[in-house]
């Protein structure tokens, strides 16, 4: 059975590439700009290139270590879609001391 494909994202180009995941080759480069790609996960769906707000939200999520990986029970779970939701969760993380990555995937704050 062939290996499943997973998404790698280039934030400066606002591009996503589906490629087979290979543990021996974790670092990939963008074919357009030659910058490193970020592993986003197999359940990732890229926003439209012109949607700057969605790409800013995605940048915050990926830099915080939040991925879009499938689990045995379903998809990746809830993720914020707007900058307002990101700001609310960052404020919550600062007030409570909860790690940012965990606060970003919290449905209710």
C-alpha positions as CSV (number, residue, x, y, z in Angstrom):
1,X,0.0,0.0,0.0
2,X,1.5,3.4,-0.9
3,X,2.3,5.9,1.8
4,X,-0.3,8.5,2.5
5,X,0.3,12.1,1.5
6,X,0.6,15.0,3.9
7,X,0.6,18.8,3.5
8,X,3.7,21.0,3.6
9,X,3.1,24.8,3.6
10,X,5.2,27.8,2.4
11,X,3.9,30.8,4.3
12,X,5.7,33.5,2.2
13,X,4.3,32.0,-1.1
14,X,0.9,31.1,0.5
15,X,1.2,27.7,-1.1
16,X,0.5,24.2,0.0
17,X,2.0,21.0,-1.4
18,X,0.8,17.4,-0.8
19,X,3.8,15.1,-0.6
20,X,4.4,11.6,0.8
21,X,5.7,11.9,4.4
22,X,9.2,10.5,4.8
23,X,10.8,10.4,8.3
24,X,14.3,10.3,6.6
25,X,13.6,13.6,4.8
26,X,11.8,15.9,7.3
27,X,13.1,19.2,5.8
28,X,11.6,20.2,2.5
29,X,12.1,23.4,0.5
30,X,9.5,25.4,-1.5
31,X,9.8,24.9,-5.3
32,X,8.9,28.5,-5.8
33,X,11.1,30.4,-3.3
34,X,13.5,27.7,-1.9
35,X,12.6,28.6,1.7
36,X,11.8,25.7,4.1
37,X,8.3,24.2,4.1
38,X,6.4,23.7,7.3
39,X,4.7,20.3,7.9
40,X,1.0,21.1,8.4
41,X,-0.5,17.6,8.5
42,X,-2.7,15.3,6.5
43,X,-6.0,17.0,7.4
44,X,-4.9,20.5,6.3
45,X,-6.9,22.4,3.7
46,X,-5.2,25.6,2.4
47,X,-7.2,28.9,2.4
48,X,-7.4,30.8,-0.8
49,X,-4.1,32.7,-1.6
50,X,-5.8,36.1,-1.6
51,X,-7.3,35.6,2.0
52,X,-4.6,37.4,4.0
53,X,-6.4,37.1,7.3
54,X,-6.6,33.3,7.0
55,X,-2.9,33.0,6.1
56,X,-2.0,35.2,9.2
57,X,-4.1,32.9,11.4
58,X,-2.4,29.9,9.8
59,X,1.0,31.4,10.4
60,X,0.3,31.9,14.1
61,X,-1.0,28.3,14.4
62,X,1.9,26.7,12.6
63,X,4.5,28.8,14.5
64,X,2.9,27.8,17.8
65,X,3.3,24.1,16.9
66,X,-0.4,23.5,16.1
67,X,-0.8,21.0,13.3
68,X,-3.7,19.6,11.3
69,X,-3.1,15.9,11.8
70,X,-5.8,13.2,11.6
71,X,-6.3,10.9,14.6
72,X,-7.9,7.4,14.7
73,X,-11.2,9.0,15.9
74,X,-11.5,11.8,13.3
75,X,-9.9,15.0,12.1
76,X,-7.7,17.5,13.8
77,X,-10.4,19.1,15.9
78,X,-11.4,22.8,16.2
79,X,-9.0,25.5,15.0
80,X,-9.5,29.3,15.1
81,X,-10.3,30.9,11.7
82,X,-10.2,34.6,12.5
83,X,-7.6,36.9,14.1
84,X,-10.2,37.8,16.7
85,X,-10.4,34.2,17.8
86,X,-6.6,34.0,17.9
87,X,-6.3,37.2,20.0
88,X,-9.0,35.9,22.5
89,X,-7.1,32.6,23.0
90,X,-3.7,34.4,23.3
91,X,-5.1,36.7,26.0
92,X,-6.6,33.6,27.7
93,X,-3.2,31.9,27.6
94,X,-1.4,34.9,29.1
95,X,-4.0,35.3,31.9
96,X,-4.2,31.6,32.9
97,X,-0.6,30.5,32.1
98,X,-1.9,27.7,29.8
99,X,0.5,26.9,26.9
100,X,-0.3,28.9,23.8
101,X,-0.6,25.8,21.6
102,X,-3.2,24.3,23.9
103,X,-5.1,27.6,24.2
104,X,-5.3,28.1,20.4
105,X,-7.1,24.8,20.0
106,X,-9.6,25.4,22.8
107,X,-13.1,25.7,21.6
108,X,-14.4,27.9,24.5
109,X,-12.4,30.5,26.4
